[in-house]
Amino acid sequence: MTSPSPLPPRPRLSFEFFPPKTEKMEAGLWTAIEALAPLAPAFVSVTYGAGGTTRERTHDTVARLVRETGLKPAAHLTCVGATREEVDAVVRAYAGVGVGHIVALRGDPPAGVGAAYAPHPGGYAYASDLVAGIAAIGGFEISVGAYPERHPESASWEIEIDNLKRKVDAGASRAITQFFFDNDLFEGFLERVTRAGITIPILPGIIPIHNFTAVAGFAAKTGASMPAAVAARFAGVGEEASARARAAIDFGRVQVADLRRRGIADFHFYTMNRADLVVGIVEALGITAGDRVG
């Protein structure tokens, strides 16, 4: 385990949202954005559905962020369900509305997580190919995914790290991890990355546990382990909303504080389009709007 580093004045934050499906969900999204914007995130990202199913909604959301806020949006983009020409057209459309940051991912097939992946005929086969294509168009900051416990389809750590290195070599400037609940696993992952000569920033993905059963189920589908100690921590919380919120905020505070003590200065929150728990965690850490970013 590495030695603790002095804490920076304020960690750098970023937030992930998903494009809304209904008017009610859209109102909820913008309420969350308005609540989180004062925390001055380095960027905010907007997800992209399997098979490009949210393509227009993702584009509309990031375009509105450019028009109506001072935030820097990053649009997710995948290889699934489109030819290279179609994907390149999406990239250029983002440039056209002022988006300069793309999160490039292989993506899950339309059938969802766990289904067999097959490259689209004439499309970008893998995330490293997509990164190279975006870099060839030029003018974009490119983030990619990383997996502290390995991608579910990776047969070994050697394959996992080689895949990340290919994305870096293709032009990625940052990696954002799958969420995790065991900080030792994340630190071990960073040690593997460092040994491989990968030097880009690796942002830990943090998900507030708004509903333990739902988050644990999502973790199981995506290859993120749920430690028994975390399950025990939430076992006695019950169904009262305020008690669940307090438990989620306390767990998030402890996790982020521990990562900060280990020298981590950047945190990417999976917001689930709600601000209350993220704001609660950040405020519990003593971070408020207007604090100087480290």
C-alpha positions in Angstrom: 0.0 0.0 0.0 1.3 3.4 -0.9 2.1 6.1 1.7 -0.5 8.7 2.3 0.0 12.0 0.5 -0.9 15.4 1.7 -4.5 16.2 0.9 -5.0 18.9 -1.8 -7.1 21.9 -0.9 -10.1 20.4 -2.8 -10.5 17.3 -5.0 -11.5 17.7 -8.6 -15.0 16.4 -9.2 -16.9 15.2 -12.2 -20.4 13.9 -12.6 -22.2 11.4 -14.9 -25.8 11.8 -16.0 -28.0 9.8 -18.4 -30.3 11.3 -21.0 -33.9 11.5 -19.8 -36.7 9.5 -21.5 -39.7 11.7 -20.4 -40.5 15.3 -19.6 -40.6 14.4 -15.9 -37.2 12.8 -16.1 -35.8 15.7 -18.0 -37.0 18.1 -15.3 -35.4 15.9 -12.7 -32.1 15.9 -14.6 -31.9 19.6 -14.8 -32.8 20.0 -11.2 -29.8 17.8 -10.4 -27.6 19.7 -12.8 -28.5 23.0 -11.2 -27.8 21.6 -7.7 -24.4 20.1 -8.7 -23.1 22.9 -11.0 -22.0 25.2 -8.0 -19.5 22.5 -7.1 -17.6 23.5 -10.2 -17.0 20.0 -11.7 -14.1 19.6 -14.1 -16.6 18.1 -16.5 -19.9 16.4 -16.7 -20.6 13.3 -18.9 -23.8 12.1 -20.5 -24.2 8.4 -21.2 -25.1 6.7 -24.5 -27.5 3.7 -24.6 -26.7 0.3 -25.8 -26.7 0.1 -29.6 -26.9 3.9 -29.8 -30.5 3.8 -28.5 -30.1 7.2 -26.8 -28.1 8.9 -29.6 -30.5 11.8 -30.1 -31.2 12.3 -26.4 -27.5 12.3 -25.6 -26.8 14.8 -28.3 -29.7 17.1 -27.2 -28.6 16.9 -23.5 -24.9 17.8 -24.2 -26.0 20.5 -26.6 -28.2 22.1 -24.0 -25.4 21.9 -21.5 -23.2 23.9 -23.9 -26.0 26.5 -24.6 -27.4 27.0 -21.1 -24.6 26.4 -18.6 -21.0 27.1 -18.0 -20.3 23.3 -17.5 -18.0 21.4 -19.8 -19.9 18.4 -21.1 -18.4 15.1 -22.3 -20.5 12.9 -24.6 -20.3 9.2 -24.3 -20.0 7.3 -27.6 -19.8 3.6 -28.4 -18.8 1.3 -31.2 -22.1 -0.6 -31.2 -24.8 -0.4 -33.9 -23.2 1.9 -36.4 -20.6 2.1 -39.2 -17.4 4.1 -38.9 -19.0 6.7 -41.2 -22.0 7.0 -39.0 -19.9 7.2 -35.8 -17.7 9.9 -37.4 -20.8 11.9 -38.3 -21.9 11.8 -34.6 -18.4 13.0 -33.6 -18.5 15.9 -36.0 -22.0 16.7 -34.9 -20.7 17.0 -31.3 -18.0 19.3 -32.5 -20.6 21.4 -34.3 -22.5 22.2 -31.1 -19.3 23.0 -29.2 -18.6 19.7 -27.4 -14.9 19.0 -27.1 -14.7 15.9 -24.9 -15.9 12.4 -25.7 -15.9 9.3 -23.5 -15.1 6.5 -26.0 -16.4 3.1 -25.0 -16.8 -0.2 -26.8 -20.3 -0.4 -25.5 -22.7 -3.3 -24.7 -24.7 -5.0 -27.4 -28.4 -4.0 -27.6 -29.3 -7.2 -25.7 -27.5 -5.7 -22.7 -24.7 -6.6 -20.3 -23.6 -10.2 -20.6 -24.8 -10.7 -24.2 -22.2 -11.7 -26.7 -20.5 -8.7 -28.4 -19.9 -8.7 -32.1 -18.4 -5.7 -34.0 -20.7 -4.0 -36.4 -19.9 -4.7 -40.0 -17.9 -1.7 -41.2 -17.8 -0.2 -37.7 -15.2 0.4 -35.1 -14.5 -3.0 -33.6 -13.2 -2.0 -30.2 -12.8 1.1 -28.0 -9.1 1.5 -29.0 -10.3 1.7 -32.7 -12.9 4.3 -31.7 -10.3 6.3 -29.8 -8.0 6.3 -32.9 -10.9 7.4 -35.1 -11.8 10.3 -32.8 -8.2 11.3 -32.6 -7.9 11.3 -36.4 -10.8 13.7 -36.6 -9.0 15.9 -34.0 -10.0 18.6 -31.6 -11.3 16.3 -28.8 -10.3 15.4 -25.3 -10.8 11.6 -25.1 -11.7 9.6 -22.0 -12.0 5.9 -21.8 -13.2 3.2 -19.4 -11.1 1.2 -16.9 -11.9 -1.7 -14.7 -10.4 -2.1 -11.2 -11.6 -5.7 -11.0 -11.2 -6.4 -14.7 -13.8 -6.2 -17.4 -16.1 -9.2 -17.2 -14.8 -10.4 -20.6 -11.1 -10.1 -19.8 -9.5 -13.5 -19.2 -6.5 -12.1 -17.4 -4.9 -9.0 -15.9 -2.4 -9.0 -18.8 -5.2 -8.8 -21.3 -7.0 -6.1 -19.2 -3.9 -3.9 -18.9 -2.9 -4.4 -22.5 -6.3 -3.3 -23.6 -6.1 -0.1 -21.6 -2.6 0.6 -23.0 -4.0 0.2 -26.5 -6.5 2.9 -25.8 -3.9 5.2 -24.3 -1.6 4.6 -27.3 -4.5 5.4 -29.6 -5.0 8.8 -28.0 -6.9 8.5 -24.7 -6.0 11.2 -22.2 -7.9 10.0 -19.2 -9.6 6.8 -17.9 -12.7 6.6 -15.7 -13.2 3.5 -13.8 -16.2 1.3 -13.2 -17.5 1.9 -9.7 -16.1 -0.2 -6.9 -16.5 -0.5 -3.1 -13.1 -1.8 -2.0 -10.4 0.8 -2.1 -7.6 -1.8 -1.8 -8.7 -3.2 -5.2 -8.5 0.2 -6.8 -5.1 0.8 -5.4 -3.9 -2.5 -6.6 -5.2 -1.6 -10.1 -3.3 1.6 -10.0 -0.1 -0.3 -9.2 -0.7 -2.6 -12.2 -1.3 0.4 -14.4 1.9 2.1 -13.2 4.0 -1.0 -13.8 2.7 -1.1 -17.3 4.0 2.5 -17.9 0.5 4.0 -18.2 0.6 7.6 -17.0 -2.8 9.1 -17.9 -5.0 10.1 -14.9 -7.2 7.3 -13.7 -10.4 8.7 -12.1 -12.2 6.4 -9.6 -15.9 5.9 -10.3 -18.0 6.5 -7.2 -21.6 5.5 -7.0 -23.8 6.5 -4.0 -25.6 3.5 -2.6 -29.1 5.0 -2.9 -30.7 1.5 -2.8 -28.4 -1.3 -1.6 -30.4 -4.1 -3.4 -30.5 -2.2 -6.7 -26.8 -1.2 -6.6 -25.7 -4.7 -5.5 -27.6 -6.2 -8.5 -26.0 -3.7 -10.9 -22.6 -4.5 -9.5 -23.1 -8.2 -10.0 -24.0 -7.6 -13.7 -20.9 -5.4 -14.3 -18.3 -7.4 -12.5 -17.9 -5.1 -9.4 -17.7 -7.1 -6.2 -19.8 -6.2 -3.1 -17.7 -6.8 0.0 -19.5 -8.6 2.9 -18.6 -5.7 5.2 -20.5 -3.3 2.9 -23.5 -5.6 2.8 -23.5 -5.8 6.6 -23.3 -2.1 6.9 -26.5 -1.6 4.9 -28.3 -4.7 6.2 -29.9 -2.9 9.2 -30.8 0.4 7.5 -34.3 -0.5 6.7 -36.6 1.1 4.1 -37.0 4.6 5.6 -35.7 7.0 2.9 -33.9 9.3 5.4 -32.1 6.4 7.0 -31.0 5.1 3.6 -29.8 8.5 2.6 -27.8 8.9 5.8 -26.2 5.5 5.3 -25.3 6.2 1.6 -23.8 9.6 2.5 -21.8 8.1 5.4 -20.4 5.3 3.3 -19.6 7.6 0.4 -17.8 10.0 2.8 -15.7 7.3 4.3 -14.8 5.8 0.9 -13.8 9.1 -0.7 -11.9 10.3 2.4 -9.9 7.1 2.4 -9.0 7.5 -1.3 -8.0 11.1 -0.6 -5.6 9.9 2.1 -4.1 7.5 -0.4 -3.3 10.4 -2.7 -6.3 10.4 -5.0 -7.4 13.9 -6.1 -10.0 13.3 -8.8 -13.4 11.6 -8.3 -16.1 10.8 -10.9 -19.6 10.4 -9.4 -22.3 8.3 -11.0 -25.2 10.5 -10.0 -28.1 8.5 -11.3 -29.6 11.9 -12.2 -30.1 12.9 -8.6 -28.0 15.4 -6.7 -29.0 14.8 -3.0 -26.6 12.0 -2.2 -23.7 13.4 -4.1 -24.1 16.8 -2.5 -24.5 15.1 0.9 -21.2 13.2 0.4 -19.3 16.1 -0.8 -20.5 18.4 2.0 -19.8 15.7 4.5 -16.2 15.8 3.3 -16.1 19.6 4.1 -16.2 20.6 0.4 -18.5 23.4 -0.6 -19.1 25.6 -3.6 -16.3 28.1 -4.1 -13.6 26.0 -2.5 -10.3 26.2 -4.4 -9.7 23.2 -6.6 -6.4 21.3 -6.0 
